[in-house]
Amino acid sequence: MPFSVCVIGSSNTDMVIKANKLPAPGETVIGGTFLMNPGGKGANQAVAAARLGVVMPGSGEYTSSTAVTFVANVGNDVFGRQALQQFEREGIQGDFITTDADEPSGVALIGVDSRGENCIMVASGANAKLAQQQVSVALDAITDTTNTVVLLQLETPIPTVDYAIRQSHARGMRVVLNPAPAQLLDPSVLSCLYVITPNETEAELLTGIRVTDEATAQHAAQRLHESGVPNVVITLGSRGAYVSDSSEAVLIAAPPVTAVDTTAAGDCFNGALAVALAEGRTLFEAVSFACKAASISVTRMGAQASLPHRHEVDALPLLTV
């Protein structure tokens, strides 16, 4: 089965409260708007990729229905059923989404302040049961391995993520790892990646270097190169993304926008990056595309509700690379 983007990861239901400020430990903050939305880093990235589509070579047209697949676990509950319906509506290939009979679907509690900053707590539920065998079955179904990009995060069991990275690499697929939420990784797996996409916090955990500006981003990227990662993209929020490969490094600025909710911005970025790479764009072109997509997402509330469609991103002017 030919997949252009294969996302392996988590599916959650997000329960969001927006307030003027985020609570300190022991503090109760009276909030305003309450939203309950589909989320989870894996699901968000799969939906982002599906909405952005993959331009099919020679056609000039993009498709989502046959280009994006999702490998995940949900619970046998209302949240799980709603998630499956959502994936079907988005045109995501869901043959490798398993309904767990014992564990509930994952849930995330999210607070968002007046500046759009957020804090998140996650109960993993069925996500914690995502197994290597499920991943193996999905990867075995991919026939066009050379043109497939595999996208992973760290909200599912690390041994499963490790297995997926190594097996995807062995099959000749390009692997994009969004190392979120921040966790230490087996150093030997880093050399199996095509690109890693940490934010400042995640880059510091992986390298020991506090990323505060372009110079420290360059230092952290070099440390990741030395660990075996050929391509590094460090996302810097409203400043854009620092991109480094074996021969070049550049800061790609994000379009200026007024952020109202940054909850799924990183997921939008990674889904867009995977789509652009699957289309055959260079790493720097792909990051430019991803920065545009993420800049749209932060102007909207919610996780999957904020993710843009392809025509919205294409309407923005090209960024300087």
C-alpha positions as CSV (number, residue, x, y, z in Angstrom):
1,M,0.0,0.0,0.0
2,P,1.6,3.3,-1.0
3,F,1.6,5.9,1.8
4,S,3.2,9.3,1.4
5,V,3.0,10.1,5.2
6,C,2.7,7.5,7.9
7,V,2.1,9.0,11.4
8,I,2.7,6.7,14.4
9,G,1.5,8.2,17.7
10,S,-1.1,9.2,20.2
11,S,-4.8,10.1,20.0
12,N,-6.4,12.1,22.9
13,T,-9.4,14.1,23.6
14,D,-8.4,17.6,24.7
15,M,-10.4,19.4,27.4
16,V,-9.4,23.1,27.2
17,I,-10.0,26.0,29.6
18,K,-9.0,29.5,28.5
19,A,-8.3,32.0,31.3
20,N,-6.3,35.3,31.8
21,K,-3.4,33.4,33.4
22,L,-2.2,29.9,34.0
23,P,-2.4,28.7,37.7
24,A,0.6,28.4,39.9
25,P,1.0,25.3,42.1
26,G,-1.9,25.2,44.6
27,E,-3.7,28.1,42.9
28,T,-7.2,28.0,41.5
29,V,-7.9,30.2,38.5
30,I,-11.4,31.0,37.4
31,G,-11.5,30.5,33.6
32,G,-13.8,31.5,30.8
33,T,-14.2,29.5,27.7
34,F,-14.3,25.6,27.9
35,L,-13.7,23.5,24.7
36,M,-13.5,19.8,24.2
37,N,-11.7,18.9,21.1
38,P,-10.0,15.9,19.4
39,G,-6.2,16.0,20.0
40,G,-3.1,14.1,20.8
41,K,0.2,14.8,19.1
42,G,0.0,11.9,16.7
43,A,-3.6,12.6,15.8
44,N,-3.0,16.3,15.4
45,Q,0.0,15.6,13.1
46,A,-2.0,13.1,11.0
47,V,-4.9,15.6,10.6
48,A,-2.5,18.4,9.7
49,A,-0.9,16.2,7.1
50,A,-4.3,15.1,5.7
51,R,-5.6,18.7,5.5
52,L,-2.4,20.0,3.8
53,G,-2.4,17.1,1.4
54,V,0.5,15.8,-0.7
55,V,0.9,17.0,-4.2
56,M,1.0,14.0,-6.5
57,P,3.9,14.1,-8.9
58,G,3.0,15.4,-12.4
59,S,-0.6,16.2,-11.5
60,G,-0.3,19.5,-9.7
61,E,-3.2,18.4,-7.5
62,Y,-3.0,17.2,-3.9
63,T,-4.8,14.4,-2.1
64,S,-5.3,13.4,1.5
65,S,-7.4,10.2,1.2
66,T,-4.6,7.9,0.0
67,A,-1.6,9.9,1.2
68,V,-1.8,9.8,5.0
69,T,-2.1,6.8,7.4
70,F,-2.2,6.8,11.1
71,V,-1.0,4.0,13.5
72,A,-2.5,4.4,17.0
73,N,-4.6,3.0,19.9
74,V,-7.9,4.4,21.1
75,G,-10.3,3.1,23.9
76,N,-13.6,1.4,23.4
77,D,-15.5,4.5,24.7
78,V,-17.2,7.6,23.4
79,F,-13.9,9.4,23.0
80,G,-12.5,6.6,20.9
81,R,-15.5,6.3,18.7
82,Q,-15.5,10.1,18.1
83,A,-11.8,10.0,17.2
84,L,-12.4,7.2,14.6
85,Q,-15.2,9.2,13.1
86,Q,-13.0,12.3,12.9
87,F,-10.2,10.4,11.2
88,E,-12.6,9.1,8.6
89,R,-14.0,12.6,7.9
90,E,-10.4,13.8,7.4
91,G,-9.7,11.1,4.9
92,I,-7.0,9.4,7.0
93,Q,-6.2,5.8,6.4
94,G,-7.3,4.2,9.6
95,D,-6.7,0.5,9.1
96,F,-4.0,0.4,11.7
97,I,-5.9,2.2,14.5
98,T,-6.7,-0.4,17.2
99,T,-9.5,-0.1,19.7
100,D,-8.3,-1.4,23.1
101,A,-10.9,-3.3,25.0
102,D,-9.4,-2.6,28.4
103,E,-7.9,0.9,28.4
104,P,-9.8,4.2,28.0
105,S,-8.9,6.7,25.3
106,G,-6.2,9.2,26.1
107,V,-7.3,12.5,27.7
108,A,-5.4,15.8,27.9
109,L,-6.3,18.7,30.3
110,I,-5.1,22.0,28.8
111,G,-5.0,25.5,30.2
112,V,-4.5,28.5,27.9
113,D,-3.7,32.0,29.0
114,S,-4.5,35.4,27.4
115,R,-1.2,35.4,25.5
116,G,-1.9,32.0,24.0
117,E,0.6,30.1,26.1
118,N,-0.5,26.7,27.4
119,C,0.2,24.0,30.0
120,I,-0.9,20.4,29.4
121,M,-1.4,17.3,31.5
122,V,-2.1,14.0,29.8
123,A,-3.6,10.7,30.9
124,S,-2.3,8.3,28.2
125,G,-4.8,5.5,28.5
126,A,-4.8,3.3,25.4
127,N,-1.8,5.2,24.0
128,A,0.4,3.5,26.5
129,K,-0.5,0.1,24.9
130,L,0.7,0.9,21.4
131,A,2.7,-2.2,20.5
132,Q,5.6,-3.0,18.3
133,Q,3.5,-5.6,16.5
134,Q,1.0,-3.0,15.4
135,V,3.8,-0.9,14.0
136,S,5.3,-3.9,12.2
137,V,2.0,-4.7,10.5
138,A,1.6,-1.1,9.3
139,L,5.2,-0.8,8.0
140,D,4.9,-4.1,6.2
141,A,1.9,-2.7,4.3
142,I,3.9,0.2,2.8
143,T,5.1,-0.7,-0.7
144,D,6.6,2.7,-1.8
145,T,9.1,3.0,1.0
146,T,11.4,5.3,-0.8
147,N,8.8,8.1,-1.1
148,T,7.2,7.6,2.4
149,V,7.9,9.8,5.3
150,V,7.3,8.3,8.8
151,L,6.5,10.8,11.5
152,L,6.7,10.0,15.3
153,Q,6.4,11.8,18.6
154,L,7.0,10.6,22.2
155,E,3.5,10.2,23.7
156,T,3.5,6.5,23.1
157,P,5.8,3.8,24.7
158,I,9.5,4.7,24.0
159,P,10.3,1.0,23.1
160,T,7.6,1.2,20.4
161,V,8.9,4.5,19.1
162,D,12.5,3.1,19.1
163,Y,11.3,0.0,17.2
164,A,9.4,2.1,14.7
165,I,12.4,4.4,14.0
166,R,14.8,1.5,13.5
167,Q,12.4,-0.5,11.3
168,S,11.4,2.4,9.2
169,H,15.0,3.3,8.6
170,A,15.9,-0.3,7.7
171,R,13.1,-0.2,5.1
172,G,14.6,2.9,3.5
173,M,12.0,5.4,4.7
174,R,12.8,8.9,5.9
175,V,12.0,9.3,9.6
176,V,11.0,12.6,11.2
177,L,11.0,12.6,15.0
178,N,9.3,15.3,17.0
179,P,10.8,14.6,20.4
180,A,7.8,15.8,22.4
181,P,7.1,15.7,25.2
182,A,10.8,16.1,26.1
183,Q,12.5,12.8,27.0
184,L,15.9,11.4,26.8
185,L,16.5,9.0,23.9
186,D,18.8,6.0,23.2
187,P,21.7,7.7,21.4
188,S,22.0,4.9,19.0
189,V,18.5,5.6,17.5
190,L,19.4,9.1,16.5
191,S,21.5,8.0,13.5
192,C,18.4,6.3,12.1
193,L,16.5,9.6,11.8
194,Y,16.3,11.8,8.7
195,V,15.4,14.9,10.8
196,I,14.7,15.7,14.4
197,T,12.5,18.7,15.3
198,P,12.9,19.7,19.0
199,N,11.7,23.0,20.4
200,E,14.0,25.0,22.7
201,T,13.1,22.9,25.8
202,E,13.5,19.6,24.0
203,A,16.8,20.7,22.4
204,E,18.2,21.5,25.8
205,L,17.2,18.2,27.3
206,L,18.8,16.3,24.4
207,T,22.0,18.4,24.2
208,G,22.5,20.1,27.6
209,I,22.6,23.4,25.7
210,R,20.1,26.1,26.7
211,V,18.7,27.5,23.4
212,T,18.0,31.2,23.7
213,D,19.0,32.6,20.3
214,E,20.4,31.7,16.9
215,A,24.0,31.1,18.3
216,T,22.9,28.7,20.9
217,A,20.5,27.0,18.5
218,Q,23.5,26.5,16.2
219,H,25.5,25.0,19.1
220,A,22.7,22.6,20.0
221,A,22.2,21.6,16.3
222,Q,25.9,20.8,16.1
223,R,25.7,18.6,19.2
224,L,22.8,16.7,17.6
225,H,24.8,16.3,14.4
226,E,27.6,14.8,16.4
227,S,25.1,12.3,17.8
228,G,24.3,11.1,14.3
229,V,21.3,13.1,13.2
230,P,21.9,14.4,9.7
231,N,19.3,17.1,9.7
232,V,18.1,19.3,12.6
233,V,15.2,21.7,12.9
234,I,14.9,23.5,16.2
235,T,11.5,25.3,16.4
236,L,11.7,28.7,18.1
237,G,8.0,29.7,18.4
238,S,7.2,33.1,17.0
239,R,10.8,33.5,15.8
240,G,10.5,30.6,13.3
241,A,12.8,27.6,13.0
242,Y,16.6,27.1,12.9
243,V,17.5,24.6,10.2
244,S,20.8,22.8,9.9
245,D,22.1,20.1,7.6
246,S,25.6,18.8,6.8
247,S,26.5,21.9,4.8
248,E,24.2,24.8,5.7
249,A,22.4,26.4,8.6
250,V,19.8,29.2,8.5
251,L,17.0,30.7,10.6
252,I,13.7,30.7,8.8
253,A,11.5,33.4,10.2
254,A,7.8,32.8,10.9
255,P,5.2,35.1,9.4
256,P,4.2,37.7,12.1
257,V,0.7,36.9,13.6
258,T,-1.2,37.6,16.8
259,A,-1.3,34.3,18.6
260,V,-4.4,33.3,20.6
261,D,-3.6,29.6,21.2
262,T,-0.3,27.8,20.6
263,T,-1.6,24.3,21.7
264,A,-1.1,22.5,18.4
265,A,1.4,24.7,16.7
266,G,4.2,22.2,16.9
267,D,2.0,19.4,15.7
268,C,0.9,21.5,12.7
269,F,4.5,22.3,12.0
270,N,5.5,18.7,12.0
271,G,2.6,17.5,9.9
272,A,3.3,20.2,7.3
273,L,7.0,19.4,7.3
274,A,6.3,15.7,6.6
275,V,3.9,16.6,3.8
276,A,6.5,18.9,2.1
277,L,9.2,16.3,2.4
278,A,6.9,13.7,0.9
279,E,6.4,16.0,-2.0
280,G,10.1,16.1,-2.7
281,R,10.8,19.6,-1.4
282,T,14.2,20.3,0.1
283,L,14.5,20.5,3.9
284,F,14.7,24.3,3.8
285,E,11.7,24.6,1.5
286,A,9.8,22.1,3.7
287,V,10.5,24.1,6.9
288,S,9.4,27.3,5.2
289,F,6.1,25.6,4.3
290,A,5.7,24.3,7.9
291,C,6.4,27.8,9.4
292,K,3.5,29.2,7.3
293,A,1.2,26.4,8.3
294,A,2.0,26.8,12.0
295,S,1.6,30.6,11.9
296,I,-2.0,30.1,10.8
297,S,-2.7,27.5,13.5
298,V,-1.8,29.8,16.4
299,T,-4.4,32.4,15.3
300,R,-7.2,29.9,16.2
301,M,-8.4,28.2,19.4
302,G,-8.1,24.4,19.8
303,A,-5.9,21.7,18.6
304,Q,-7.2,20.0,15.4
305,A,-9.8,22.8,15.1
306,S,-6.9,25.2,14.5
307,L,-5.1,23.2,11.7
308,P,-5.2,24.9,8.3
309,H,-6.0,23.5,4.9
310,R,-3.7,23.5,1.9
311,H,-5.2,26.5,0.1
312,E,-4.8,28.7,3.2
313,V,-1.1,27.9,3.4
314,D,-0.5,28.3,-0.3
315,A,-2.2,31.7,-0.2
316,L,0.6,33.1,2.1
317,P,3.7,34.6,0.4
318,L,6.8,32.6,0.2
319,L,9.2,32.9,3.2
320,T,12.9,33.8,2.7
321,V,15.0,30.7,2.8
